[in-house]
Every structure is written in structure tokens, then in C-alpha cells.
Amino acid sequence: MCRKSRHTQGFTLVELLIVVAITGVIAAVAVPLFWQFLDSKKLEVAAEETANAMRFALSAAQGSSGYVLVDGSSAGRLAVFNSDATGAKNSAVTDPLTKRALDLDLSGGAFSGGVAVAPNFMHGGTACNQLLIGPGTQLQAVNNGSVSGALEAGSGLTLTLDSQSAVVAIDPVTGRVTLP
């Protein structure tokens, strides 16, 4: 005669509730840390994109022996234009990879969304919103369409996301672009 065991395998309701409670506590701790990590990565990506756009603008000016204007006057955007010595915008500089105008939108980018950019192209202690790059890496600050003068130390672009910030610095003598 076969006897069936009365012991069934499975979990009791109490065991399941304990597992759900522990999972909830772990999620409550891990999710905010994950979002903070994600925000720091967004800021890093935005800083890299901005630095690369500045480096490209410098090489475009050197390659053409003309002038290039980096325009940061639109909120969250950084656009690059061919220019003349007065800082007047001509045609947009084209990115050779995408075949489109170099117009970096940090506020709505897939990997850098929500990042704000503030240009600080310094001249005479004043932060200007445009940078004119001329032959031989002449760097001049431009404010509201008027050339202010030679770029000064402390120039760059400040990127912010919530309470975090990063600065993409530009050396006024060499034009070297550095990240934090």
C-alpha cells in the first residue's frame, strides 16, 4: 500500500511576505542611488559631447584658415558657424560624420537630456556667450554679436544637472579644451 505524504512543497504566506518586504527595502535604497548614478553619467556624457564640439570648432577654424563662431546664446544649445572677423554668422559648420550642421542640443539629447549649458567666454571679467576662433587659434569673446576682445583665463562652458556641475575649460593661449 502506498502512502501519500501530507507534506507539500512550497512557501507559506509569511515567507512570501518577508521576501516581498526585504525586496521593497532593497528597492527603496537602490533606486535613488541608481538615479543619482545615471545623472552623473548624463553630466559626463554632456561634458564629453561639449568638449568634442569645442575641439571640432577649433580644428574647423584651423583647417579653413577662416573664422568659426561658437554660439552658446540659445539655452541648452551649442551651435558652430562659419564666420568673418566681426563674428557675423555665415553658414553652419557641417559635421563630416553626420553631414548635418554642428548644433549640440544638451537639453534634449538621449544620453544628456536635462543638462543646462552656460557659456563663460571671459573678457574683461565679463562672461560672454559666443567665442570667435580665428586663424592661428585666435580666441576672442563675443557678446551679443559684438567682439569684446581676447579670451581670458577661466573661460569655458559650465554644465549643470540638478545640483551637479562640470566645467569644460578652454585655455585662452593654446585653445586646449579640458574636462574636469
FENRA-V172188 format. One record per backbone hydrogen bond with DSSP energy under -1.0 kcal/mol. CO is the residue of the C=O (numbers start at 1). NH is the residue of the N-H. Records with the same first field share a line. If there is no record, write none. Layout:
# FENRA-V172188
CO->NH / NH
This chain:
# FENRA-V172188
12->16
13->17
14->18
15->19
16->20
17->21
18->22
19->23
20->24
21->25
22->26
23->27
24->28
25->29
26->30
27->31
30->34
31->35
32->36
33->37
34->38
35->39
36->40
37->41
38->42
39->43
40->44
41->45
42->46
43->47
44->48
45->49
46->50
47->51
48->52
49->53
50->54
51->55
52->56
53->57
54->58
55->59
56->60
57->61
58->62
59->63
60->64
61->65
67->83
68->133
69->81
70->131
71->79
74->77
76->106 / 107
78->104
79->71
80->93
81->69
82->90
84->87
91->82
93->102
95->99
100->95
101->103
102->80
104->78
106->115
107->114
109->113
112->115
116->160
118->158
120->122 / 156
121->128
122->152
123->126
126->123
128->121
129->72
130->142
131->70
132->140
133->68
134->137
138->134
139->151
140->132
141->148 / 149
142->130
143->146
146->143
149->141
155->170
156->120
157->168
158->118
159->166
160->116
161->164
164->161
166->159
168->157
169->178
171->175
176->171
178->169
